[in-house]
Amino acid sequence: YPLSGGSIINVVHYASIKALEKFHLDKMAFGNLTPVPQKVVEQEAGAQFFDLEEDIAEAPQMAIYLSDVLEGIKKELLKDGKPF
């Protein structure tokens, strides 16, 4: 698609915002993951590590979908008065 640099940035922003929206909806449906403190055996004072619960593999992941990118391109082309 013939897009200017600014339009490409706008498409990436649009798709990223949609990815964040979907991630937060999935996270709410899955339940909040809370960090579980793990014992640290190091000599550095104040060092503390956290690990997520064991079911982290099932946790929602953030992803940018092609449909959101295409929708962003469509919005940018329509804004410039070009058909999609």
C-alpha positions as CSV (number, residue, x, y, z in Angstrom):
1,Y,0.0,0.0,0.0
2,P,1.4,3.5,-0.8
3,L,1.7,5.1,2.6
4,S,3.8,8.0,3.9
5,G,6.0,7.6,6.9
6,G,3.5,9.4,9.1
7,S,0.7,7.2,8.0
8,I,2.8,4.1,8.7
9,I,3.4,5.3,12.3
10,N,-0.4,6.0,12.7
11,V,-1.2,2.4,11.5
12,V,1.3,0.9,14.0
13,H,-0.1,3.1,16.8
14,Y,-3.7,2.0,15.9
15,A,-2.8,-1.7,15.7
16,S,-0.8,-1.4,19.0
17,I,-3.7,0.2,20.8
18,K,-6.1,-2.5,19.6
19,A,-3.6,-5.1,20.8
20,L,-3.5,-3.5,24.2
21,E,-7.3,-3.4,24.4
22,K,-7.5,-7.1,23.5
23,F,-4.8,-8.0,26.0
24,H,-6.5,-6.2,28.9
25,L,-9.8,-7.9,28.0
26,D,-8.2,-11.3,27.9
27,K,-6.3,-10.5,31.1
28,M,-9.5,-9.6,32.9
29,A,-11.2,-12.8,31.7
30,F,-8.2,-14.9,32.7
31,G,-7.7,-13.3,36.1
32,N,-4.9,-11.1,37.3
33,L,-1.5,-12.8,37.6
34,T,0.3,-11.8,40.7
35,P,4.0,-12.1,41.2
36,V,5.0,-14.8,43.7
37,P,8.3,-14.0,45.6
38,Q,11.0,-16.6,45.3
39,K,13.8,-17.1,47.8
40,V,17.1,-15.6,46.5
41,V,20.4,-17.2,47.5
42,E,22.9,-14.4,46.6
43,Q,25.2,-12.2,48.6
44,E,23.8,-9.0,47.3
45,A,21.6,-7.3,49.9
46,G,18.2,-6.3,48.7
47,A,18.2,-8.6,45.7
48,Q,14.7,-10.0,45.2
49,F,13.3,-12.0,42.3
50,F,9.8,-12.7,41.3
51,D,8.3,-15.5,39.3
52,L,4.8,-15.8,37.9
53,E,2.4,-18.5,38.7
54,E,2.9,-21.9,37.1
55,D,0.1,-21.4,34.6
56,I,1.8,-18.6,32.9
57,A,1.8,-20.6,29.6
58,E,-1.9,-20.3,29.5
59,A,-1.8,-16.5,30.3
60,P,-2.9,-14.1,27.6
61,Q,-0.2,-12.7,25.4
62,M,-0.1,-9.4,23.6
63,A,-0.2,-9.7,19.8
64,I,-0.8,-7.4,16.9
65,Y,-3.3,-8.9,14.4
66,L,-3.2,-8.4,10.7
67,S,-6.9,-7.4,10.7
68,D,-6.1,-4.5,13.0
69,V,-3.2,-3.4,10.7
70,L,-5.4,-3.6,7.7
71,E,-8.1,-1.6,9.5
72,G,-5.5,1.0,10.3
73,I,-4.3,1.2,6.7
74,K,-7.9,1.6,5.6
75,K,-8.4,4.5,8.0
76,E,-5.3,6.2,6.8
77,L,-6.1,5.8,3.1
78,L,-9.7,7.1,3.7
79,K,-8.3,10.0,5.6
80,D,-6.1,10.9,2.6
81,G,-9.2,10.5,0.3
82,K,-7.9,7.3,-1.4
83,P,-10.1,4.2,-1.8
84,F,-9.0,1.1,0.0
